[in-house]
């Protein structure tokens, strides 16, 4: 089977709605990232230019994942998973270290974070597994041991980097997929009870700063200059934006650099300070439209494989949006999850755009495949 066979229906039915939503969010994100470096003047690291470069790379990966039939990609699921798992093993021993974390592979001119691509690989490999093991009945817990292993192996490597946010995201999306496929309610109860029992053990593996973040979530005022600083400054920035915001490049928390990690985890706080409640609502409507469109693609897919893939990718985007907003609003602990297509980040941007290409792949081929 050819990786790509020309069919004019692929381009005639191109999903312009999905593409426009994602590119619109990316464009607003670039402008917002420009604002985060504006106050630094000539000393600005020009992150918005680097973000544009990563978007261009992401568009290239999007084109590849769009043009190759998603069924062919699924056939290579275990190979893709194996390559990325091997890269996580490499990172554990020889990875590039920065800010106390060992998460990247250095290629000299660029750093890549394999864990970001592993999120997509886990979705693909689970979709392949459940498509190969179709069942009209809900799955029993013992039937989920292999999928669980496929999730937990990279989870362990990623959480040791440490990267709690990405590890949790892989786990959350995997659980969402399993519940979507269908599991007996008794199995759900047993799994939930086991998770509760394991929580004290999981606590032992957390780094000190991760534990402090959890405590600061409960009471950020208890350490306003330490672990609670991020949340407090974020809420100040969002609240000071008011209804219409302070205006582009006029956010005091942003330009005076009171707001930490303003180009990554707390990028929405920058946007809300400058564009206010109205701007925040517009951005959220764009994200909600993107998720609704993604679930629509899953609903109209011509086969189970496409349905699972589309649901998994959309769930990944949705959960990252929900958790990031929960973090910046002080509703959830700070676990280091970026806002998709909006936060600065090379590997995150490239991998998510590749995932969108796969989503468009499924969308357009419903006009080609027969049930």
N, C-alpha and C positions, 0 to 999 in steps of 0.2 A: 504494500500500500504506500502511495506517495505521501510525503509529509504534507504537501499542499497541491491540490488540484484546482486549476482555475475554474471558477463557476461564476458567471456574471451576477447570479442571484445573491452571492455573498456581498457584493458591493451595492447592488440595487436595494437591498434591505438592511444596509448598514444602520446601526442603532445610533442615530445622531443625538437623540435625547440623552442617552447615557453618557455619550462622549462630551456633550456640551455641559452637562452638570458637573462632571469631573474636572474638565478644563476650566470651568468658571470658578470652582473652589480653589484650584491650583493657582489661578491668576490672582484672586483676592489674597491668597496666602503669600504670594511673592511680594505684593505691595505691602502687606502687613509686616513681613520679615524685613523689608527695606526700612520700615519705621523703627524697628527694634535697634538698628545700627545707626540711625540718623544722628542721634545725640553724641556719637563718638567722633563725628567729624572725619578728619583725615585718617584717624586711627581705626575707623570702622573696618571690620574684616570682610565687608562686601559679601555677606552671606546670601543675599538675594541673588547675586550672580551665580554663586555655586548652586543655589536651589534651582535656577533655570537650567543649569547644566545637568543636574540630576533628573529634572523633568524630561529633558531631551533624551537621556538614556532610558528613562522609564517609558517614553513613547516608542522607542525602538523595541524594548521588551514587550510592550503592549502589542505592537504589530506582529511580532513573532507568535505570541500566544493567541492572537486573533486569527491568524492565517492558517495555523496548523490545527486540523480538526481536533476538537477536544477529546474525541474517542481515542485518537492516536496518542495524545498526551497522557490519557489515563492508562493506556497500555504500558507506558514507560513509568508509571507511578512509583513502582518499587525501586527502579533505577534512580529516579530523581530523588526519592527519599534517602536512598543509600548514599548518594553523592553528598547531599547536604548533611547527613549524619556524620559522614567521614570528615566533613569540614568542621563540624562542631568538636569532634575528637581532636582535630589539628589545633583548633583554637584553645582547647583545654591545656595543651602542652606548649604550643609555640605562638599563640595568638598575641596580637598587639595589645598592650595595656595602656589605659588612659583613665585618669580620675579614679584609680583603685579598682577598675573593672577590666577584665580580659575578655573582650567580645569580638575583636576584629581580626581580619586577615589583611595584612599589608601587601599591596602590589606595587609599592614604591610611590606611584603617583596618586594612588587612591586607596582608601580603606573600605572594605566591605564587611558587613555584619551578617553572617550566615543565618543567625537566628531569625532575622526578619523574613528571609526567604523560606525558612523552615515552616513558618505559619501557613504558607500557601501549600507547601509540600504535604503537610499533615492533612489538609483538606482534600487534596487530590488522592492521597493514598487511602484515606477513609472512604471516599466516594468509590474508588475502585474496589475496595474490600466489600462494601455493602452492595454494590452492583453485582459482584461475583457471587454473593451469598444472599440472594433475594429470598425473602420470606413473607408469606401472607400473614403470619402470626407475629406478634411482638417478640422481640429477642429476649432470651433468658440471660441471666448474668454470666453464666459459664460460656455462652456464645460470644461474649464481648471481651474475653481475655486477650485475644490477639490484637484487636483494635486498641485495647487499653495499653498493651505493651508498646504498640507503635506510637502512642502518645507519651507515655511515661519516660521512655528512653531519652528522647530529646529534651523533655521537661527537666530531667535530672541534670543533663549537661548545661542547659541554659541557666538554671537557677544557681548553679555553681560559679557562673561567670563573675559576679552575680548579675542577673537580669530578671528580677522578680516580675516586672510588668509583662515582658514577652512570654515568660514561662506560664504565668497565670492566663494570658490570653489564649495560648495554645490549649490549655486545659478547658477554659470556658467555651471556646468554639467547638471543641471535641464533644463536650457534654451537650451542647446545643444540638449538634448533629445527631447524636445518639437519641436524644429525646424526640427529635424530628422524625427519625426513622421509625421509632416505636419500641418501647421496652415495657415488659410486664411491671405492674405497679409494685409488686413485691420486690422485684429486683431493684427498683428505684429506692425503696425504703431501706433495703440492705446496704446499697451503695452509699446513701446519705448517712446512715448510722456509722458506717465504716469511716467516712470522711470526718465525721465529728470526733470519733475516737482517735484519729490520726493527727488532729490539729495540734495537740500538745507536743507531739514529736516533730511536726513541721516547724513549730516555734523555735525549736532548738537549732534548726538549720539556718534561721534568719540571721543576717548580719546585725550588728548593734544599731547602725543608722536606720535599718529597715524597721527594727522594733521601735525606735524613737519616733519614726514617722507614724506608726500605728497609734502610739500614745498621743502624739500631737494632734491626730485627727479627732480624738475624743475631747481634748482640751488644748487647743493651740495657744491659748493665753498663758498656759503654765510654763511655756518656754518661748516667749515672743521673739527672742533674738537667736534662737537655735532652731530646733526641729519644727517649731510652729511658725517660723518666719515666712516660709513660702505661702502657706495658706492665708495668713493674715494680710500680706501684701497683695495677694491675688484678689481677695474679697474687697480690699480698699480700692484697687484699680477698677474692678467691675462696678462697684457701687458708685464711685466718683464719676463714672461715665454718664449716669443719669439716663434720660430718655433718648436724647439725640447725640450724646457723646461730646467730647471736648474738641473734636476735629482732628483731621489727619496731621500727624507729627506734633500734636499738642498734648499728648497724654503725659502728665507730670510723673506718675509712677514709672512709666516706660522710659521717658527721655532722661530722667534723673537717675535711672538705673536702680531704683528701689526694688523693682520686681525681678526676682531671680529666674533663670531658665526661661526668659521671656520669648525666645525664639523657638523653643521646643515644647516642653510640657505645658507651659503657661501662656502659650501664644494666643489663646482665646481671650485671656485677660487683657492683653494689649489691644486686641480688636474691640472688645467691649468698652474699654476706657475711651477709645478714640471715636467709636461709632455708636456707642450707647445701646440702649435696649432695642431700638429699632434695627440697628445694624446686626445685633446678635440674633434677633428673630429672623431676619432675612437669611442669614447664614444657616440657621437651624432648619429653615424651610427647605433650603437647598439640600442639606444632608437628609432630611426626612424624605424628600422627593427621590433622592438617590436610592434610599433603602426600599421605598415602596416600589420603585422601578425594578430593583434587583429581585425582590420577592415575586414581582409580576413575571419576570423572566423565568424564575424557578417554577412558577405555577403553569406556565405555557410551554415548558420544555417538552420535547417529543419523547424523551426516555428518562428512566430513573437516574442514570448517571448524570445527565445534565441538570436534573432537578436537585440532586444532592450537592453538586458542585456550585450551582447558582445560590442555593440556600446557604452553604458554608461561607462563600465569599461575602455575601450580603450580611450574614451574621457577624463576620469578622469586622467589617466596616462599622456596623451598627454598635457592636459592643465597645469598640475603641472610641467611638464618639460619646457614648453614654458614660464610660468610665473616665475619659478625659474631662468631660464637663463636670462630672461628679467631683473630680479632684479639685478643679480650679474654683468650684463653688463651695468647697469645704464639706461636701456631702459624702465623700468617699476618701479613704487614705491615699496619700500620694505614692503611687507605685511605678511611675515613670512610663506611662503610656501616652504616645503622641496623638494629636488630632489628625486623622487621615487626610492626606493631600494638602494639609494646611501648615502643619509644623515643619520646621527645618529638619532635614534628615535625609541623607543620601540613600541608604539601603532601604529604609522604610518607604520612601517615595517610589523608588524603582520597583520594589516588590509589589506594592499596592497597585501601581499602574499596570504591571504585568497581570495581576489578578483581575483588573477591570477588562483587560484584553480578553481574558478567558471568559469573563461574563458576557462580553459582546459576542464572542465566539458562539456561545450557547444561544444567545438571542437571535443571531442571524440564521443559524442552522435549523431553527424550527420551521423555516420556510423551505428547507431543502429535504430534511429527513421525513420519512413516512412512518406513521405509527405501525 
